């Protein structure tokens, strides 16, 4: 039996649409915000902008409280209401041009967050203090600062890109993730393998990858400056997402389809 599914679309005209296998990777049409995950300054002035995919922005002003930080994120969505769910066998690439600016300090970047910490962990992290590194959740650690000597300067644009490939999700061929920075040149971590994860949690979460029920998007964690009404604006521009497992639909005549079964 041919592995492609077939769908009849006309009784008289012998035309068939054949579509390749489509895996578990979501197909985002927009984003949703998750605000004040950390909320050490509930009286701050928070403004969000959703012009996806051209621009997503989070601005938090009056961060004069005691405490640590305010944390906000945005995640890809297929319905504009709920976070898209990314499973272990997803296969995707996404990117954004990041700008962190303002009188305050903090960090921001891209996020591939695990099921147990969907709003906090799994960070491709850029600090206003300069460090650029990837860590947390299920992500293999990598530092662009220690490896390439890269340091971010507040107010500048830095391109961030992630490629996740599930491979066989096995010990001999685990999932990999590649981190790429575009900042005065192009710098890559190369594909980094995932470890096994906790076998006591499979099922339902899987092994050797990002694990099921993950979330993907961007975040910012903005630091308090007690007594000073500082603020930070974070922008993600030119957001790109590609589902690497979707095969394009191809129209074929019935005669062309029959020839594949011979």
C-alpha positions in Angstrom: 0.0 0.0 0.0 1.4 3.4 -0.9 2.2 5.4 2.3 0.5 8.6 1.2 -3.2 9.1 2.0 -5.5 9.9 -0.9 -8.6 12.0 -1.0 -11.2 12.0 -3.8 -12.3 15.5 -4.6 -14.4 15.0 -7.7 -16.5 12.1 -9.0 -16.5 13.0 -12.7 -13.1 14.6 -13.0 -10.5 12.0 -12.0 -8.3 14.3 -9.8 -6.9 13.2 -6.5 -5.1 15.3 -3.8 -2.3 13.4 -2.1 -0.7 14.6 1.1 2.4 13.3 2.9 2.5 12.3 6.5 2.1 15.2 8.9 3.7 14.8 12.3 2.9 16.3 15.6 4.4 19.7 15.0 1.9 22.6 15.5 1.3 25.1 12.8 1.1 28.5 14.6 -1.1 31.2 13.3 -0.3 33.7 16.1 0.7 34.1 19.7 -0.7 34.4 23.1 0.7 36.4 26.1 1.3 34.9 29.6 1.8 38.0 31.8 3.2 38.4 35.3 4.5 34.9 35.7 6.8 36.5 38.3 5.1 39.6 39.6 7.3 41.2 42.2 6.0 44.6 41.1 2.3 44.3 40.5 1.9 48.1 40.2 4.2 48.4 37.2 2.8 49.6 33.9 2.7 46.7 31.5 2.0 47.1 27.8 2.0 44.4 25.1 1.9 44.6 21.3 0.8 41.8 19.1 1.6 42.4 15.4 2.7 38.8 14.8 4.8 37.9 12.9 6.2 41.4 12.2 6.5 42.5 15.8 5.7 41.2 19.3 6.6 43.6 22.1 6.4 43.6 25.9 7.1 46.9 27.8 7.1 47.1 31.6 7.6 50.5 33.2 7.9 51.8 36.8 9.9 48.8 38.1 10.7 50.5 41.4 9.5 47.8 43.8 11.5 45.7 46.2 11.9 42.1 45.1 13.5 40.3 42.2 11.7 40.5 38.8 8.7 40.6 36.7 8.5 37.7 34.1 6.3 37.7 31.1 6.2 35.5 28.0 4.5 34.8 24.7 3.9 31.4 23.2 3.0 30.3 19.7 -0.7 29.6 19.3 -2.9 27.8 16.7 -6.2 29.5 17.8 -5.1 32.8 19.3 -6.5 31.7 22.7 -4.3 28.9 24.0 -0.7 27.9 23.8 0.3 25.5 21.0 1.4 22.1 22.4 4.8 20.9 21.2 5.5 17.2 21.6 8.7 15.2 21.7 8.5 14.3 18.0 7.9 17.9 16.8 10.3 19.1 14.1 10.7 22.8 13.6 12.8 25.9 13.2 12.0 29.3 14.6 13.7 32.7 14.8 13.4 36.3 15.8 15.3 39.6 15.8 15.5 40.6 19.5 15.9 44.1 20.9 16.1 44.9 24.6 16.1 48.6 25.5 15.2 51.0 28.2 16.5 52.4 31.5 16.2 49.2 33.4 18.0 45.9 33.3 17.0 42.3 32.6 17.1 39.4 30.2 15.0 38.1 27.3 15.1 35.7 24.4 13.5 32.6 22.9 12.0 29.7 24.9 11.6 26.0 24.5 9.9 25.2 27.8 9.4 21.8 29.3 6.0 20.4 30.5 6.8 20.9 34.2 7.8 24.6 33.8 6.0 25.8 30.7 6.2 29.5 31.6 9.7 29.8 33.1 12.4 27.4 31.9 14.1 26.4 28.7 15.8 29.7 27.8 17.9 31.0 24.8 18.9 33.9 27.0 20.3 37.4 26.3 21.1 39.6 29.2 21.4 43.4 29.2 24.6 42.8 31.1 25.9 41.1 28.0 25.9 37.3 28.5 24.3 35.1 25.8 23.6 31.5 26.8 21.1 28.6 26.5 20.0 26.6 29.5 17.2 25.3 31.7 14.4 22.8 31.4 15.4 20.1 28.9 17.8 22.3 26.9 21.4 21.3 26.5 23.6 24.0 27.9 25.6 26.3 25.5 27.3 29.7 26.0 27.9 32.0 23.1 29.8 34.3 25.5 32.3 31.7 26.6 32.6 29.9 23.3 32.7 32.9 20.9 33.3 35.9 23.2 29.9 37.4 22.3 28.4 40.0 24.6 25.1 41.8 23.9 24.9 45.6 24.0 21.5 47.0 25.2 19.5 48.6 22.4 21.1 46.6 19.6 19.4 44.0 17.4 20.5 40.4 17.8 19.1 37.5 15.7 18.3 34.3 17.5 17.4 31.0 15.8 16.5 27.5 17.1 16.3 24.2 15.1 14.8 21.1 16.8 15.1 17.7 15.2 13.6 14.6 16.9 15.6 12.1 14.9 14.7 8.7 16.3 14.2 9.8 19.9 16.6 7.0 21.0 19.8 6.6 22.8 21.7 6.0 19.6 19.9 8.8 17.7 18.5 11.3 20.2 16.8 14.5 19.3 19.1 17.5 18.8 18.7 21.2 19.1 20.9 23.8 17.4 21.2 27.4 18.6 22.2 30.1 16.2 23.1 33.8 16.8 23.3 36.4 14.2 25.3 39.3 15.7 28.2 40.8 13.8 28.3 37.4 12.0 26.7 34.0 12.3 27.5 31.7 15.2 26.2 28.2 15.8 26.3 25.7 18.7 26.0 22.9 16.1 23.3 20.2 16.8 23.4 19.3 20.5 21.9 16.0 21.7 19.4 15.6 24.4 19.9 13.2 27.3 17.5 10.4 28.2 15.2 12.3 30.7 13.4 10.5 33.6 12.2 7.0 32.5 9.7 7.0 35.4 7.9 9.8 33.5 7.6 7.8 30.2 4.8 7.4 29.5 3.4 10.0 29.0 6.2 12.4 28.3 8.8 10.4 26.3 12.6 10.3 26.3 15.6 11.6 24.5 14.2 15.0 23.5 12.3 18.1 24.6 9.4 15.8 25.9 5.7 16.0 25.3 3.5 19.0 26.3 6.2 21.6 25.8 5.7 25.3 24.9 7.7 27.5 22.4 8.0 31.2 22.1 9.7 34.2 23.8 10.0 35.7 27.3 11.5 38.6 29.2 12.5 38.8 32.9 12.9 42.4 34.0 14.7 43.3 37.2 13.5 45.5 40.0 15.3 48.8 40.8 13.9 49.9 44.2 13.1 53.6 44.4 13.8 54.2 40.7 11.1 54.3 38.0 13.0 52.4 35.4 11.5 50.4 32.6 12.4 47.9 29.8 11.0 47.4 26.4 11.6 44.1 24.6 10.8 43.5 20.9 10.8 40.4 18.8 10.8 41.4 15.2 10.5 39.4 12.0 9.4 36.2 13.8 9.8 33.1 11.7 8.4 29.6 12.2 8.7 26.6 9.9 7.2 23.2 10.5 9.9 20.9 9.1 7.6 17.8 9.0 4.8 19.1 6.8 4.8 17.8 3.2 3.2 20.1 0.7 -0.1 19.0 -0.9 0.4 17.9 -4.5 -2.4 17.5 -7.1 -2.2 14.5 -9.3 -4.4 12.9 -12.0 -5.9 9.5 -11.2 -3.7 7.9 -13.8 -0.6 9.3 -12.1 -1.8 7.9 -8.8 -2.5 4.5 -10.2 1.0 4.3 -11.6 2.4 4.5 -8.1 0.7 1.2 -7.0 2.1 -0.9 -9.9 
